[in-house]
Amino acid sequence: MSATNTITEVSDAVATVTLRSPPVEQESEYRYSHLLPHFSDDRYPPLAPFNHVDPGSRALSHPNPRAFLNGASSVVELTPILGTEVTGINLAELDSTGRDQVALEVARRGLVVFRDQQDFIDRGPDFYLEWGRHFGRLHIHPTSGHPAGYPHIHLVYRDLKSSFNFEHDDSITSTLWHSDVSYELQPPGLTTFFLLAQPQAGGDTLFTSQVAALKRLSPQFVAFLRTLKALHSGVEQAEFSRAGRRGGTVRREPVENVHPVIRKHPVTGEEALYVNRQFTRRIVGLKREESETILKFLYDHIDKSADNQARVKWRPNTVVLWDNRITAHSAIVDFKETGEARHGARITPQAERPIAALDGLDLSSK
């Protein structure tokens, strides 16, 4: 496959997987073939800084910041500290005020799962872009596939024959906690994701609260962590594609940026850990062994703290929103041998440069 191809030879699994609500559609042509991964030779310059105003901040002054939920048939917390599942709200019909309120709810809960969103999903890529731009400047992923003509829509895709994801096969587990593209100077905030095709079982997504993870630590250790900053790098992800994997293309040269180990949310003021195995490389200013020891402890803490986590089990027409500033997540690739496809789309608005929990922390040095 060349770097200018659109993936058109989809495994037969796509035709047999549960694509919509029961009864299962048996389609001779894949309903979402226009959203299959495309890899072009387009190249983009470095991202320029911009001023981000979080829409959730506007909802703080609303008389009822949760008014968008008034018509919901069900609102259930996934766990006390992370995640809410909502049924009976059509995201696609929300006005600007409702979208602001959604942003605030996601900032407060970390994760909100909206069921029965066929209208949202079927409105197509132009609507996805209009939706995403309400929450920030849309990010173009440097290496992933996107629908032809829509580089701002990041796609995940795996079936029995192929994978176009950033995945390593030399690990004993597919679990890899991360915050999306945290190597950018201004990483994402509110993020929207949905599956277009999914295995009948498996392919869930795990989420963890980085706010709760921080609160589990001793005050003395948190005070130390607040003084630290870490380097986040996109180099390994770019080299993965340059080696001919995923789609074999790098549209923008990889970057590395320094972020605080503990960041502060601009709307809620909550503090959260901001390190992840996938993109954090070292703690700036510490010796190698010191940095590795602290990061390993933090990664292990994130990995093992099931009491900070929530698991999203995908159903057709589910749209999930999360705040990348205060959560981490991992896809679960437990369906390889079934031959079924998992095809998803992500809308990824960028947010502010991470705000250090410690006032005055110098983030300029690598």
C-alpha positions as CSV (number, residue, x, y, z in Angstrom):
1,M,0.0,0.0,0.0
2,S,1.4,3.4,-1.0
3,A,1.1,6.5,1.1
4,T,-1.5,7.9,-1.3
5,N,-4.0,5.1,-1.0
6,T,-7.4,5.0,0.6
7,I,-8.1,1.6,2.3
8,T,-10.8,0.1,0.2
9,E,-10.2,-3.6,0.6
10,V,-11.9,-4.1,3.9
11,S,-12.1,-7.5,5.5
12,D,-15.4,-9.4,5.2
13,A,-15.6,-8.9,8.9
14,V,-17.0,-5.4,8.4
15,A,-20.0,-6.8,6.6
16,T,-20.9,-9.2,9.4
17,V,-20.0,-7.1,12.4
18,T,-22.8,-5.3,14.4
19,L,-22.7,-1.9,12.7
20,R,-26.1,-0.5,13.9
21,S,-28.7,-1.3,16.5
22,P,-30.3,-4.8,16.1
23,P,-31.3,-6.3,13.8
24,V,-27.8,-6.6,12.4
25,E,-27.5,-5.2,8.9
26,Q,-26.1,-7.5,6.3
27,E,-24.7,-5.0,3.8
28,S,-23.0,-5.9,0.5
29,E,-21.2,-2.6,0.7
30,Y,-19.8,-1.1,3.9
31,R,-22.0,1.7,5.0
32,Y,-19.1,3.9,6.2
33,S,-16.7,3.1,3.4
34,H,-16.4,6.9,2.8
35,L,-14.8,7.1,6.3
36,L,-12.2,4.5,5.8
37,P,-8.5,5.5,6.4
38,H,-6.8,7.5,3.6
39,F,-3.1,8.3,3.6
40,S,-2.0,11.1,1.4
41,D,1.4,12.7,0.6
42,D,0.2,16.1,2.0
43,R,2.7,17.8,4.3
44,Y,1.9,20.4,6.9
45,P,4.0,23.1,8.6
46,P,4.6,23.2,12.4
47,L,1.5,24.1,14.4
48,A,1.4,27.8,15.4
49,P,0.4,28.7,19.0
50,F,-3.2,30.1,19.4
51,N,-5.3,31.6,22.1
52,H,-7.8,29.0,23.4
53,V,-11.0,30.0,25.3
54,D,-12.6,27.0,26.8
55,P,-16.3,26.9,26.1
56,G,-16.9,25.3,29.5
57,S,-16.0,28.6,31.1
58,R,-19.1,30.3,29.5
59,A,-21.3,27.7,31.1
60,L,-20.2,28.6,34.6
61,S,-22.4,31.7,34.5
62,H,-25.5,29.8,33.3
63,P,-28.4,29.6,35.8
64,N,-28.4,25.8,35.3
65,P,-25.2,24.5,33.7
66,R,-26.7,21.0,33.4
67,A,-29.9,22.2,31.6
68,F,-28.8,20.3,28.5
69,L,-29.7,17.1,30.4
70,N,-33.3,18.2,31.1
71,G,-34.7,15.9,28.4
72,A,-32.6,12.9,29.2
73,S,-34.3,9.6,29.9
74,S,-31.4,8.3,31.9
75,V,-28.3,9.9,33.6
76,V,-26.2,7.3,35.4
77,E,-22.7,7.7,37.0
78,L,-20.3,5.1,35.8
79,T,-18.3,5.5,39.0
80,P,-18.5,8.1,41.8
81,I,-15.3,9.8,40.5
82,L,-15.3,9.3,36.8
83,G,-17.8,9.1,34.0
84,T,-21.5,9.6,33.3
85,E,-23.7,7.7,30.9
86,V,-26.5,9.6,29.2
87,T,-29.5,8.3,27.2
88,G,-32.2,10.4,25.6
89,I,-30.2,13.5,24.5
90,N,-29.5,14.1,20.8
91,L,-26.0,15.7,20.7
92,A,-26.5,16.8,17.1
93,E,-29.4,19.1,18.1
94,L,-27.7,21.0,20.9
95,D,-27.3,24.7,20.3
96,S,-24.2,26.7,21.3
97,T,-25.4,27.1,24.9
98,G,-26.0,23.3,25.2
99,R,-22.5,22.6,23.8
100,D,-21.0,24.9,26.3
101,Q,-22.8,23.0,29.1
102,V,-21.5,19.7,27.7
103,A,-18.0,21.0,27.8
104,L,-18.4,21.9,31.5
105,E,-20.0,18.6,32.3
106,V,-17.1,16.7,30.6
107,A,-14.6,18.9,32.5
108,R,-16.3,18.0,35.8
109,R,-16.9,14.3,35.2
110,G,-13.9,13.6,33.0
111,L,-15.9,11.3,30.7
112,V,-19.5,11.3,29.4
113,V,-20.9,8.5,27.3
114,F,-23.9,9.4,25.1
115,R,-26.0,6.4,23.9
116,D,-28.3,6.3,20.8
117,Q,-26.5,8.9,18.7
118,Q,-27.2,7.6,15.2
119,D,-28.2,11.1,14.1
120,F,-24.9,12.5,15.2
121,I,-22.9,9.8,13.5
122,D,-24.8,9.8,10.3
123,R,-24.6,13.5,9.8
124,G,-21.1,12.9,8.3
125,P,-17.7,14.6,8.3
126,D,-18.7,18.2,7.6
127,F,-20.9,18.1,10.7
128,Y,-18.1,16.5,12.7
129,L,-15.9,19.4,11.9
130,E,-18.5,22.0,12.7
131,W,-19.1,20.2,16.0
132,G,-15.5,20.0,16.9
133,R,-14.7,23.6,16.1
134,H,-17.0,24.7,18.8
135,F,-14.6,23.3,21.4
136,G,-11.3,24.5,19.9
137,R,-8.9,24.5,16.9
138,L,-9.1,21.1,15.2
139,H,-5.9,19.1,15.3
140,I,-4.5,17.3,12.2
141,H,-2.8,14.1,13.3
142,P,0.7,13.8,11.9
143,T,0.6,10.1,11.1
144,S,-2.9,8.5,11.3
145,G,-5.4,7.8,8.6
146,H,-8.3,10.1,7.9
147,P,-11.3,10.1,5.5
148,A,-10.3,11.3,2.1
149,G,-10.6,15.1,2.0
150,Y,-11.0,15.4,5.8
151,P,-7.5,15.4,7.4
152,H,-8.9,16.8,10.7
153,I,-10.7,13.6,11.5
154,H,-8.5,11.0,13.1
155,L,-9.4,7.4,12.4
156,V,-8.6,4.1,14.1
157,Y,-8.9,0.9,12.2
158,R,-8.2,-2.8,12.8
159,D,-9.5,-6.0,11.4
160,L,-8.1,-9.6,11.0
161,K,-5.9,-8.6,8.0
162,S,-4.6,-5.2,8.9
163,S,-4.2,-2.5,11.5
164,F,-3.7,1.2,10.8
165,N,-3.2,2.1,14.5
166,F,-0.1,3.0,16.5
167,E,0.2,-0.4,18.1
168,H,3.1,-2.6,19.1
169,D,2.9,-6.4,18.9
170,D,5.9,-7.1,21.1
171,S,4.1,-6.5,24.4
172,I,2.3,-9.0,26.7
173,T,-0.7,-6.6,26.8
174,S,-2.5,-4.1,24.5
175,T,-3.2,-1.8,27.4
176,L,-1.3,1.5,27.0
177,W,-2.5,4.4,29.0
178,H,-2.1,7.8,27.2
179,S,-3.5,11.2,26.7
180,D,-3.8,11.9,23.0
181,V,-0.9,13.6,21.3
182,S,0.4,15.1,24.6
183,Y,3.6,16.0,22.8
184,E,1.9,19.0,21.1
185,L,2.5,22.4,22.6
186,Q,-1.3,22.7,23.0
187,P,-2.6,19.2,23.4
188,P,-6.4,18.4,23.2
189,G,-9.0,19.2,25.7
190,L,-12.6,17.9,25.1
191,T,-12.4,15.0,22.7
192,T,-15.2,13.2,20.8
193,F,-14.9,9.6,19.6
194,F,-17.3,7.0,18.2
195,L,-17.1,3.6,16.5
196,L,-18.5,3.0,13.0
197,A,-17.9,-0.7,13.2
198,Q,-17.2,-2.8,16.2
199,P,-16.7,-6.4,17.3
200,Q,-19.7,-8.0,18.9
201,A,-17.7,-8.5,22.1
202,G,-14.5,-6.8,23.2
203,G,-12.8,-3.7,21.9
204,D,-13.8,-1.7,25.0
205,T,-12.0,1.5,26.1
206,L,-10.6,2.0,29.6
207,F,-10.4,5.5,31.1
208,T,-8.8,6.6,34.3
209,S,-9.0,9.8,36.3
210,Q,-5.7,11.6,36.6
211,V,-7.3,13.9,39.1
212,A,-8.2,10.9,41.4
213,A,-4.7,9.4,40.8
214,L,-3.1,12.5,42.1
215,K,-5.3,12.7,45.1
216,R,-4.2,9.2,46.2
217,L,-0.6,10.4,46.7
218,S,0.8,11.9,49.9
219,P,0.8,15.7,50.2
220,Q,4.5,15.7,50.5
221,F,5.0,13.8,47.3
222,V,2.5,15.9,45.5
223,A,4.3,19.1,46.6
224,F,7.5,17.6,45.0
225,L,5.8,16.6,41.8
226,R,4.4,20.1,41.4
227,T,7.9,21.4,41.0
228,L,8.6,18.9,38.1
229,K,8.2,19.1,34.3
230,A,8.5,16.4,31.8
231,L,9.4,16.0,28.1
232,H,6.7,14.6,25.8
233,S,7.8,13.4,22.4
234,G,6.1,12.5,19.1
235,V,9.3,11.1,17.6
236,E,8.7,7.4,18.3
237,Q,5.2,7.7,16.8
238,A,6.6,9.3,13.6
239,E,9.4,6.7,13.3
240,F,6.8,3.9,13.6
241,S,5.1,5.3,10.4
242,R,8.4,6.0,8.7
243,A,9.2,2.3,9.1
244,G,6.3,1.6,6.8
245,R,3.7,0.7,9.5
246,R,0.3,2.2,10.1
247,G,0.0,4.1,6.7
248,G,3.7,4.9,6.2
249,T,3.3,8.6,6.1
250,V,4.4,11.5,8.3
251,R,2.6,14.7,7.4
252,R,4.2,17.0,9.9
253,E,7.7,16.7,11.5
254,P,7.5,15.3,15.0
255,V,7.8,17.7,18.0
256,E,8.8,17.5,21.6
257,N,7.4,19.8,24.3
258,V,7.8,20.2,28.0
259,H,4.7,20.1,30.2
260,P,4.2,20.2,34.0
261,V,3.9,16.9,35.7
262,I,0.9,18.3,37.5
263,R,-1.4,20.5,35.4
264,K,-4.4,22.7,36.4
265,H,-7.7,22.6,34.6
266,P,-8.5,26.2,33.3
267,V,-12.3,25.9,34.1
268,T,-12.6,23.7,37.2
269,G,-9.2,24.5,38.7
270,E,-8.7,20.8,39.5
271,E,-5.1,19.5,39.4
272,A,-4.2,16.3,37.6
273,L,-1.2,14.1,36.8
274,Y,0.0,14.7,33.3
275,V,2.4,11.9,32.4
276,N,1.7,8.9,30.2
277,R,3.7,5.8,29.0
278,Q,3.1,6.5,25.4
279,F,4.5,9.9,25.0
280,T,6.3,11.1,28.2
281,R,10.0,10.4,27.9
282,R,11.8,12.0,30.9
283,I,11.6,14.4,33.8
284,V,13.6,17.5,32.9
285,G,16.4,18.4,35.3
286,L,16.7,15.0,37.0
287,K,19.3,12.4,36.4
288,R,18.3,9.4,34.2
289,E,17.8,7.0,37.1
290,E,15.9,9.5,39.2
291,S,13.6,10.3,36.3
292,E,13.0,6.6,35.4
293,T,12.2,5.7,39.0
294,I,9.6,8.5,39.4
295,L,8.0,7.9,36.0
296,K,7.8,4.1,36.6
297,F,6.2,4.7,40.0
298,L,3.6,7.0,38.4
299,Y,2.9,4.7,35.4
300,D,2.5,1.8,37.8
301,H,0.1,3.8,39.9
302,I,-2.0,4.8,36.9
303,D,-2.0,1.2,35.6
304,K,-3.0,-0.5,38.8
305,S,-5.5,1.9,40.3
306,A,-8.7,0.2,39.2
307,D,-10.5,2.3,41.8
308,N,-9.7,5.4,39.6
309,Q,-10.9,3.8,36.4
310,A,-14.1,3.3,34.3
311,R,-14.6,1.0,31.3
312,V,-16.7,1.9,28.3
313,K,-18.4,-1.0,26.7
314,W,-19.3,0.1,23.1
315,R,-22.8,-0.3,21.7
316,P,-23.8,0.8,18.2
317,N,-24.5,4.6,18.0
318,T,-22.5,5.5,21.1
319,V,-20.5,8.8,21.2
320,V,-18.0,9.3,24.0
321,L,-16.6,12.6,25.1
322,W,-13.7,13.0,27.5
323,D,-11.3,15.7,28.7
324,N,-7.8,14.7,27.7
325,R,-6.4,17.2,30.2
326,I,-7.6,15.2,33.3
327,T,-8.0,11.7,32.0
328,A,-5.9,8.9,30.3
329,H,-7.3,6.1,28.3
330,S,-6.4,2.8,26.5
331,A,-8.2,0.8,23.9
332,I,-8.4,-2.9,24.6
333,V,-7.4,-5.0,21.6
334,D,-8.9,-8.3,22.8
335,F,-10.7,-9.2,19.5
336,K,-7.8,-9.9,17.1
337,E,-8.7,-13.5,16.6
338,T,-12.4,-13.0,15.9
339,G,-11.7,-11.5,12.5
340,E,-14.1,-8.5,13.3
341,A,-13.3,-4.9,12.5
342,R,-13.1,-2.0,14.9
343,H,-13.3,1.3,13.0
344,G,-13.6,4.6,14.8
345,A,-13.4,8.4,14.3
346,R,-12.0,11.0,16.7
347,I,-12.7,14.7,16.6
348,T,-9.8,16.4,18.4
349,P,-9.9,20.1,19.3
350,Q,-6.7,21.5,20.8
351,A,-6.9,23.4,24.1
352,E,-4.5,25.7,26.0
353,R,-0.9,25.0,26.7
354,P,-0.9,23.0,30.0
355,I,-1.1,25.2,33.0
356,A,1.3,24.3,35.7
357,A,-0.3,23.7,39.1
358,L,2.8,25.4,40.6
359,D,2.6,29.1,39.7
360,G,5.8,30.3,38.0
361,L,7.1,26.9,36.9
362,D,9.5,27.4,34.0
363,L,8.4,25.3,31.1
364,S,10.9,26.6,28.6
365,S,13.8,24.2,29.0
366,K,14.1,20.7,27.6
